[in-house]
Amino acid sequence: STVNSRRQEKRMPNQLLQSIMASVNGQPAWLSLCGTLAQFSAIVVFLAPIPTIQKVKLTRSVGDLPLLPYSSMIANTFVWVVYGSLLSESKIWFPNAIGLVLGVYYSNGFRKHCPKNSSNLPGTISQHTHALFLIITMTSLIVVSLKRPLAIFLVGLEGVGFCVCLFASPLAALKAVIATRSSKSIPLPFTLASFFNCFLWSVVGYVELHDFMVFVPNALGFVFSLAQLMVKAKFGDGAGRPVTGVSMLPV
């Protein structure tokens, strides 16, 4: 009995490892978990602007806030909804569909309290509307006029371009952060959410979906988020020092 008990003890780590690596729908359990968490983290990132929009509604003013993050959210999520639908991949289109609805909500809330003659959004409200119309129309024409494989490729490239621009845009403030030695302009909760979101989608895109269009922009986003976290850790949220000739871009 002593020999049997020792054998059982030796088997326990192997059984634990097997349970962790157990297949769920033909793939490892940890990968299924990453896929689920990736969708959840994407939705969390899309929900991040809610406090900002609530403040805009409460104060009835957008202050110096730009419209671009919300316009770009609409464009980006629309493209990825189309891409996911073309692939019949719910992991891609479902969270982005939620992001699309939220993007429209944020944009409408912003526009209601934004002066019509504002031109620092950047650009004007009319220009944002026209740009969105052009992107949606162009994407739709690609889908209906081209063969499915080519449409998937072109819409995917479009999505990659949007993602890289969105993930890299906060880096524009790093020059000012380094100059002032204060990282107040880098929002820690959102940056952390982006960090984990990009990490999870990089894993899902590379290991599960084997999709270059999903893996590459999220891998770059992971690196960009890591760079922001490193700067945040180095400089903190101190008062910093005044600097001239450097524009603090909203992040």
N, C-alpha and C positions, 0 to 999 in steps of 0.2 A: 504493500500500500504506500510505503514511503517513496518507492521508486516511481509509482504512478503519479503521486502528488508532485514530484519534481518534474516529471514530464509535462504535466498540466501547466506548471508554472512557466516552463520554457515555451509552451505553446501560446500563452497569454499575449506576449508582445506581438507574435506573428498574427494572432487573431485580431488584435487591435489594429495592426497595420492593414490587414485585409478589410476590416470594416471601414477604415478611412478611405481606402482605395476602391471600395465596392462600387460597382457600376450602377448608375442610374440612367435609364434609357440609353444604355450602351456607352456611357462615358463615366469617368471617375466622379465620385460624389463631390470631391473638392472642386472640380471644374463646374459641376452643376451649381454648387454654392456660389462660385465666382460669377457665373452668369446671372443668378438671381440678385446678388449684391450689386452687380454692375448696373442693372436696371433701376434698382432702388437708389443707388448713389446718383445716377443721372437725374432722377426725379428730385432728389434733395437739392442738387445744384440748380435745377430749374426753379425751385421754390425759394431760393436764397433772396431774390429781389423783393419779396413780399413786404418786409418791414420798410424798405425804401419807398415803395409805392403807397403804403399806408400813411407814411409821413407826408408824402406829397399831397394826398387827399386831405389829410388833417390840416396842413398849413395852407392848402390851396395854392401852392407855389412849387415849381420844380427847381428854384434856385439856379445853381450853376451845373446841375446834373445834365448829362447828355442823353439824347434819345437813342443814340447808336446801339447801346447794349441790347435794347429791346427790339429794335428793328432787325438787328443781326440775329437775334434769337429766333425771330419769325422765319427769316430766310434760311438759317442753318437747319432748324428742326423740320421745316417743310421739305428741304432737299433730302434729309435723312429718312423722313417718312416715306418719300417716294422710293428711295433706294432700298429700304427695308421691304417695302411692298413688292418691288420688282423681284426681290430675292425670296419673297414669302417667308421672311425671317422676323418673327414677332419680337424677338429680343431687341431688334433695331428699331422697328417702326413704333412699337407700343410706347416706350418712354418718351420718344421724340414727339409722338402725337400729343402727349400730356404737355410737353414743353411748348408745342405749337399753340395750344389753347392758352397756356399761361403767358406766352409772349404777346399774343393778341390782347389779353387782359391788361398786361403791364403797359403796352403801347397806348391803348385807349385811355387808361388812367393818367398816363403822362400827358397825352395830347390835350386832355380836358383842361389842364391847369398850366399849359405852356402858351405864352404869348404867341400870337399868330405870326408876328414879324421877327421871331427869334431866328438867328442865322448862325448860332454857335453850337449846334446839336451833334456833331458838326453838320453844316448845311442847314436847310430849312425843312419843315414838316413836309412840304410838297415834294421836295427832292427825295426824301425818305420813302414817301408813298410811291413815287414813280420808280425808284430803284427796286422796291419790293415787287411791284407789278411786272417789271422787266424780268426779274429773276424767276418769278412764278411762271410767267408766260414762256420763257425760254426753256425751263425745266419740263414744263408740260409738253411743249413742242418736241423736245427730244424723245419723250416717252411715246408719243403717238405717231411720230414720223419715222423713227428708226427701229431696226430690228432689236429684239430684247437684249442680246449680249452686248451690242454696242451701246444701247441706252444705259444699261447697268454700268458699263465702264465710264461713260461720260458723266452721268449723274454722280457716280462715286468720286470721280476726280473733282467735281464741283464741291461735293461735301468735304473732301480733304482740304481744299483751298479755304473754305469757310472755317473749318476747325482750326487749322494752323493760324489763321489770322486772329481768331477769337482767343486761342490759348496764348498767343504771343503778345497780344495787345497790352497786357499789364506790364510787360517788360519795358514799355516806353517810359514808365515812371521811375525805372531803376536809376537812371542818370541823376534825377532830382533827389532820390533817396540817398544815393551815395554822396551827393554834393552837400545835402543838409544833415547827413548822418542821423536821419530819423526815418523809420519805416511806417509812420502812421498811415500813409496812403495805401499800404498793403493790408487788406482785410484778412485777418488770420483765419476766421471760420470758413470763409469762402475759399481761401487758398488751400486749406486742409481738405475741404470737400472736393475740390478740383484735383488735388494730389491723389487721393484714394480713388476717385472716379476714373481718372486717366490710367492709373495702375491696373484697376480691375478690367477696364475695356481693352487695355493692351494685352492682358492675359487671354481674355475671351477672343479677341480678334486674331491672335497668333495661334493659340493652342486649340481652341474649339472651332471657330469659324474659318480659320486659315484664310483670312481676308485682309489683304494688303491695305485696302481702303479704310478699314476699321483700326488696324494695328498701328500704322505709321503716324496718323495725326495724334492718336492718344499717347503713343510713346513719346512724341515730341512734347505734348502737353504735360506729360509726367515730368520730363526734364525741365520744362519752363516753370512748373509749380515748385519743383525741388529748388530751383534757383531763387525763387521768391522766398521760400521758407528759410533758406540759408542767409539771405540778406536780412530777413526779419529777425533771425536769431542773432545776427552780428550787431545790428544797429538798434533793435528794440523800438519802443514807441516814445523815446525821449523827445524833449522839446526841439532838439536839433539846433541848427544855426541858420540864420537868414542867408539867403543866397539870391543873387540877381541874375537875370538872363536865363533862368531855368523855369520852364513852365511845368507846374505840377498837374499832370493829366489825371483825370478821374479813373479809378481802377474798378 
